[in-house]
Amino acid sequence: HGTDRHPEVAACLHALGGVLHAQGDLPAARAALERSLAIRAEVHGTDRHPSFAANLQALGGVLQALGDLPAARAALERSLAIQAEVHGTDRHPNVAAGLHALGGVLHAQGDLPAARTALERSLAIQAEVHGNDKHPQVAVTLHCLGGVLHAEGDLPAARAAIERSLAIKAEVHGARHPEAAVSLYALGEVLHAQ
């Protein structure tokens, strides 16, 4: 392309950021994602673009892993605002995914009511866009919500959320799948706390 200021370069940097994040090289992942963001903003002439929002969400995950929760929260909230604007609605799978990620950051910050709200909104959108609540992503969000409810001390609600998560995971993946085991363990923790 003769320049590094091209959408394909930005996409490769975004993908590289994801690989580096998975490998645990968080500073390099952050650098790749920030460079991708700069290119996307320049190429599109705006930050109001779906790919920019996706990049921000990925950066939020890296910032959370780095322990920079305020910056992670800011990146995820900005991503959510862009997603809702570019899709014309907050009833979109990308918004649900962003709310799920934001719920995790809010939980880590100790803002349990806001985490609960974000995860409940994510669940409502997921049920609507998937047409039912038997989707693997619904199970993952229910599991996270159960963790927030447990932290809030609402053990009956935590148990109900984690049991629903476990039932979906067992139905979708099978009862012996590692995802089901994660929810089974969490359920054991809630039952022990009761």
C-alpha positions as semicolon CSV with decimal commas, in nm:
position;residue;x (nm);y (nm);z (nm)
1;H;0,000;0,000;0,000
2;G;0,303;0,223;0,023
3;T;0,204;0,347;0,368
4;D;0,124;0,213;0,712
5;R;-0,181;0,444;0,723
6;H;-0,417;0,189;0,569
7;P;-0,722;0,003;0,707
8;E;-0,556;-0,336;0,646
9;V;-0,253;-0,232;0,850
10;A;-0,487;-0,120;1,129
11;A;-0,669;-0,454;1,112
12;C;-0,340;-0,647;1,130
13;L;-0,229;-0,440;1,430
14;H;-0,564;-0,509;1,598
15;A;-0,519;-0,883;1,540
16;L;-0,157;-0,864;1,658
17;G;-0,275;-0,689;1,974
18;G;-0,511;-0,980;2,039
19;V;-0,233;-1,236;1,992
20;L;0,006;-1,042;2,216
21;H;-0,267;-1,013;2,480
22;A;-0,323;-1,389;2,467
23;Q;0,053;-1,445;2,498
24;G;0,068;-1,217;2,801
25;D;0,279;-0,944;2,639
26;L;0,048;-0,671;2,760
27;P;0,269;-0,366;2,694
28;A;0,322;-0,475;2,333
29;A;-0,051;-0,553;2,296
30;R;-0,135;-0,206;2,423
31;A;0,111;-0,045;2,182
32;A;-0,025;-0,239;1,883
33;L;-0,387;-0,155;1,969
34;E;-0,311;0,213;2,030
35;R;-0,128;0,234;1,696
36;S;-0,423;0,064;1,526
37;L;-0,661;0,316;1,686
38;A;-0,455;0,609;1,556
39;I;-0,453;0,467;1,203
40;R;-0,827;0,395;1,209
41;A;-0,910;0,747;1,326
42;E;-0,690;0,894;1,052
43;V;-0,812;0,664;0,774
44;H;-1,182;0,701;0,858
45;G;-1,153;1,068;0,950
46;T;-1,342;0,999;1,272
47;D;-1,348;0,775;1,575
48;R;-1,721;0,709;1,512
49;H;-1,665;0,383;1,324
50;P;-1,740;0,020;1,418
51;S;-1,378;-0,089;1,375
52;F;-1,258;0,193;1,602
53;A;-1,511;0,085;1,866
54;A;-1,397;-0,279;1,838
55;N;-1,036;-0,165;1,878
56;L;-1,129;0,035;2,189
57;Q;-1,300;-0,269;2,337
58;A;-0,989;-0,481;2,280
59;L;-0,775;-0,207;2,433
60;G;-1,009;-0,201;2,734
61;G;-0,939;-0,570;2,789
62;V;-0,564;-0,513;2,776
63;L;-0,587;-0,216;3,011
64;Q;-0,789;-0,427;3,253
65;A;-0,526;-0,701;3,239
66;L;-0,260;-0,436;3,306
67;G;-0,456;-0,327;3,614
68;D;-0,541;0,017;3,478
69;L;-0,910;-0,014;3,560
70;P;-1,001;0,357;3,519
71;A;-0,852;0,362;3,169
72;A;-1,015;0,028;3,086
73;R;-1,352;0,161;3,199
74;A;-1,310;0,479;2,995
75;A;-1,214;0,282;2,681
76;L;-1,510;0,045;2,719
77;E;-1,761;0,323;2,789
78;R;-1,636;0,515;2,483
79;S;-1,659;0,198;2,273
80;L;-2,017;0,140;2,390
81;A;-2,120;0,493;2,300
82;I;-1,972;0,455;1,951
83;Q;-2,130;0,111;1,901
84;A;-2,476;0,239;1,993
85;E;-2,433;0,540;1,764
86;V;-2,300;0,357;1,457
87;H;-2,553;0,073;1,485
88;G;-2,838;0,312;1,559
89;T;-2,940;0,111;1,864
90;D;-2,805;-0,031;2,186
91;R;-2,982;-0,362;2,101
92;H;-2,683;-0,504;1,910
93;P;-2,454;-0,802;1,982
94;N;-2,148;-0,574;1,991
95;V;-2,314;-0,357;2,255
96;A;-2,398;-0,669;2,458
97;A;-2,034;-0,781;2,437
98;G;-1,916;-0,436;2,542
99;L;-2,153;-0,431;2,838
100;H;-2,027;-0,773;2,943
101;A;-1,666;-0,648;2,932
102;L;-1,760;-0,330;3,117
103;G;-1,936;-0,538;3,384
104;G;-1,609;-0,721;3,446
105;V;-1,416;-0,397;3,490
106;L;-1,683;-0,251;3,717
107;H;-1,676;-0,569;3,926
108;A;-1,297;-0,546;3,952
109;Q;-1,333;-0,181;4,063
110;G;-1,579;-0,288;4,332
111;D;-1,869;-0,099;4,176
112;L;-2,103;-0,394;4,218
113;P;-2,435;-0,216;4,149
114;A;-2,302;-0,076;3,820
115;A;-2,149;-0,414;3,730
116;R;-2,482;-0,584;3,795
117;T;-2,667;-0,328;3,581
118;A;-2,421;-0,366;3,292
119;L;-2,441;-0,747;3,300
120;E;-2,821;-0,747;3,326
121;R;-2,842;-0,510;3,025
122;S;-2,604;-0,737;2,836
123;L;-2,824;-1,040;2,913
124;A;-3,139;-0,862;2,798
125;I;-2,977;-0,766;2,467
126;Q;-2,834;-1,115;2,416
127;A;-3,171;-1,281;2,473
128;E;-3,326;-1,042;2,222
129;V;-3,062;-1,072;1,949
130;H;-3,016;-1,449;1,983
131;G;-3,389;-1,513;2,010
132;N;-3,355;-1,714;2,330
133;D;-3,143;-1,751;2,641
134;K;-2,985;-2,085;2,540
135;H;-2,679;-1,924;2,380
136;P;-2,322;-1,989;2,505
137;Q;-2,259;-1,615;2,550
138;V;-2,571;-1,590;2,767
139;A;-2,424;-1,864;2,987
140;V;-2,093;-1,677;3,021
141;T;-2,268;-1,353;3,115
142;L;-2,492;-1,534;3,364
143;H;-2,181;-1,682;3,522
144;C;-2,027;-1,335;3,559
145;L;-2,352;-1,196;3,695
146;G;-2,356;-1,478;3,949
147;G;-2,011;-1,368;4,063
148;V;-2,130;-1,010;4,111
149;L;-2,441;-1,124;4,299
150;H;-2,222;-1,345;4,518
151;A;-1,995;-1,048;4,593
152;E;-2,303;-0,840;4,680
153;G;-2,411;-1,110;4,923
154;D;-2,727;-1,196;4,729
155;L;-2,665;-1,569;4,750
156;P;-3,008;-1,690;4,630
157;A;-2,984;-1,475;4,315
158;A;-2,620;-1,577;4,265
159;R;-2,720;-1,943;4,290
160;A;-3,003;-1,898;4,041
161;A;-2,778;-1,719;3,787
162;I;-2,500;-1,975;3,813
163;E;-2,745;-2,268;3,795
164;R;-2,891;-2,119;3,475
165;S;-2,539;-2,074;3,340
166;L;-2,452;-2,433;3,423
167;A;-2,771;-2,566;3,262
168;I;-2,703;-2,377;2,937
169;K;-2,339;-2,483;2,928
170;A;-2,432;-2,847;2,992
171;E;-2,696;-2,834;2,717
172;V;-2,472;-2,657;2,464
173;H;-2,133;-2,814;2,541
174;G;-2,216;-3,124;2,748
175;A;-2,200;-3,171;3,123
176;R;-1,833;-3,277;3,116
177;H;-1,708;-2,972;2,925
178;P;-1,456;-2,741;3,100
179;E;-1,699;-2,448;3,070
180;A;-1,960;-2,644;3,264
181;A;-1,696;-2,734;3,524
182;V;-1,618;-2,364;3,580
183;S;-1,983;-2,292;3,658
184;L;-2,014;-2,605;3,871
185;Y;-1,719;-2,486;4,080
186;A;-1,873;-2,139;4,117
187;L;-2,200;-2,299;4,221
188;G;-2,014;-2,496;4,485
189;E;-1,867;-2,174;4,621
190;V;-2,212;-2,013;4,646
191;L;-2,360;-2,322;4,812
192;H;-2,072;-2,325;5,060
193;A;-2,134;-1,957;5,140
194;Q;-2,503;-2,028;5,204
